[in-house]
Amino acid sequence: MAEPLHPRHGWRPRRGRRRGLAAAGGAMLVAATIAGCGAAAAGPPVLSFYTPADGATQYAAAAKACTAAAGGRYSVVQQTLPKSADDQRLQLARRLVAGDPAVDIMGIDVTWTAEFAAAGWIEKFPDAEAAAVTSGTLPGPLETGTYQGALWAAPLNTNTQILWYRKDLSPTPPATWDQMIKDSQALAARGLPSYIEVQGAQYEGLTVWFNTLLSSAGGQIVNENGDVLVGRGDAAQRAVDIMKQVATAPGSDPSISVAKENDGRLAMEAGTAAFQVNYPFVYASINTPPPDGGGGGTFIDAQGRPAGVNTGRRVIDEFAWAPYPSVVAGQPAHVTIGGLNLAVSSTSQHKDLAFEAVQCLRNRDNQLRNAVDGGVPPTLESLYGDPSFQQKYPAWQAIKESLDNASVRPKTPAYQSISIVISDLLNPPAQIDPNTVVGQLADQVGKAERSEGLVP
């Protein structure tokens, strides 16, 4: 499965080293970068469009289409960043600190908006361009591009989790986490596959899981003003209680403390998981022949257990999806979304044209191509009614419902440090002490927000 279907994770430096590292990297690049630009070549302006390596083919096709649409006034040239999100952010930071005028449009992780805006690395969208982006864009993804009441990045792709489950083991999918834990325990008592697959390793995915549970319980980690809210009310207590139960209940996956998205996919395909909260890539994987996919998963016996022989029945025959489980019964979950946004560099010499090109790069045709060929859900609401999209994403209704009730990660320049603190305190999930960890979270998040202390 291609990386864009996983949540895009930002660069996570130690808070105190960020400026020094970026500046040092910029100093090393400035001579080569600026000297390499030289005098502008004759002819229409060339806009450099920096994108992640995953999806580069689709982004290059969009650049070509937008060059044609410009009618000779400018051209858009796609430039590929490294595959790792960490390395992408590092390369962009170095170029921006160096004042590289060859950076015009950037594909940035949804977690970078506040930091890049506060650092002065990206331009605020003018009113007319912001209105054009807002029109028809799903509210959740749109929120990831805003900071302090202004639009700084235009949503291009998004991503969200839903519940994937075995309908032979759970004919009625659990609507809440409490019910899913009970169902898992009941399956374990019968000797049947019972694992609940989550992202429990010490990385961004664990922070995403916590943020989703916290938001679904009515809480928040920190607001845009830097006020630490994670310790207020009982939402954080409810979130960590669930995490602890998932990790310790009878029938839980013993490897949960190192589990990431792909581990959940593999456990489901192997027949050991009854439930997983994961991204849409798991559907494509189980429907793709090996070695690129799960090929329908392992054979299972009449009771649903993994079988070592051909029983004529595979996991895929019982593979189904449903809305992400709620924390509060009767209320929808607020799933933390990922994705890729488009921002205009403050170092660009053609900002007006760059803003115009952004509108083209994220238009209906290009977003549909990204979704169908690149495997990343679109941010334009109208595309969820498009037959070609629905065919590619049979679970589109559950995905759309999740996006309609989405939550976003804290919009603060300190997010990367906050995420590290949270994933450190909550790993391994089985050792969470719900009686003490909430206070620790509030204390450590506050320090990260204020750039105090050492980040793990």
Buried (B, 14 or more C-beta within 10 A) or exposed (E): BEBBBBBBBBBBBEBBEBEEBBBEBBEEBBEEBBEEEEEEEEEBBBBBBBBBBBBBBBBBBBBBBBBEBBEEEBBBBBBBBEEBBBBBBBBBBBBBBBBBBBBBBBBBBBBBBBBBBBBEBBBBBBEEBBEBBBEEBBEBBBBBBBBEEEBBBBBBBBBBBBBBBBBBBBEEBBBBBBBBBBBBBBBBEEEBBBBBBBBBBBBBBBBBBBBBBBBBBBBBBBEEEEEBBBBEEEBBBBBBBBBBBBBBBEBBBEEBBBBBBBBBBBBBBBBBBBBBBBBBBBBBBBBBEEEEBBBBBBBBEEEBBBBEEEEEBBBBBBBBBBBBBBBBEEEBBBBBBBBBBBBBBBBBBBBEBBBBBBBBBBBEEBBBBBBBEBBBBBBBBEBBEBEEBBEBBEBBBBBBBBBBBBBBBBBBBBBBBBBBBBBBBBBBBBEBEBEEBBEBBBBBBBBBBEEEBEBE
